[in-house]
Amino acid sequence: MPPHELDETLKAMPLRTGVYVPEDLLEDWFAPGTGMNPVSKEALEAAEAYGKRLECEFKYYPERVEGVFWKWVPAI
């Protein structure tokens, strides 16, 4: 489970900004015990669902070995 500080950060984050999370923390927070290298599908799916609950997008970047949560710009 991600720390409550991440919840608060994502809720308060302004539009067009992001939070970068290393893949080892993604695994620990969203699917502990599922293994790594590469990060598990379960962890990535759980991180994406978590982001949506907090009105954020999520994408994993394997070349950077991290995931990113960001606030999108609502359609005008």
C-alpha positions in Angstrom: 0.0 0.0 0.0 1.4 3.4 -0.9 2.1 5.8 1.9 -0.7 8.3 2.8 1.7 11.1 1.8 1.5 9.9 -1.8 -2.3 10.2 -1.6 -2.1 13.7 -0.3 0.6 14.7 -2.9 -1.4 13.4 -5.8 -4.6 15.1 -4.6 -2.9 18.4 -4.1 -0.7 18.3 -7.2 -1.4 21.0 -9.8 -2.3 20.2 -13.4 0.5 19.2 -15.8 2.9 18.1 -13.0 4.0 14.6 -12.1 5.4 12.3 -9.4 8.1 9.8 -10.4 8.3 6.5 -8.5 11.1 4.0 -8.9 10.0 0.5 -9.9 11.2 -1.1 -6.7 8.8 1.1 -4.8 6.0 0.4 -7.3 6.4 -3.3 -6.6 6.6 -2.8 -2.8 3.6 -0.5 -2.7 1.2 -2.1 -5.2 2.0 -5.8 -5.4 4.4 -6.9 -2.7 5.8 -10.4 -3.0 5.1 -10.7 -6.8 8.7 -10.3 -7.8 10.6 -7.9 -9.9 12.9 -7.5 -12.9 10.8 -6.7 -14.7 8.2 -5.1 -12.5 5.1 -7.3 -12.3 1.9 -6.8 -14.3 0.0 -6.8 -11.0 1.9 -3.9 -9.7 1.5 -1.9 -12.8 -2.3 -2.6 -13.0 -2.7 -1.7 -9.3 -0.7 1.5 -9.7 -2.8 2.5 -12.7 -6.1 1.9 -10.8 -4.7 3.8 -7.8 -3.9 6.8 -10.0 -7.3 6.8 -11.5 -8.9 6.9 -8.1 -6.9 10.1 -7.4 -7.7 11.6 -10.8 -4.2 10.9 -12.2 -2.8 9.2 -15.2 -0.1 6.5 -14.7 2.5 5.2 -17.1 5.5 2.9 -16.6 8.7 3.7 -18.4 10.9 0.6 -18.5 13.9 2.5 -20.0 13.8 4.8 -17.0 13.0 2.1 -14.5 10.2 4.2 -13.0 6.5 4.9 -13.1 5.0 8.4 -13.4 1.7 9.7 -12.0 0.6 13.0 -13.4 -2.4 15.3 -13.5 -3.9 15.6 -17.0 -5.4 18.8 -18.4 -9.2 18.5 -18.6 -10.8 19.0 -22.0 -11.9 22.5 -22.6 
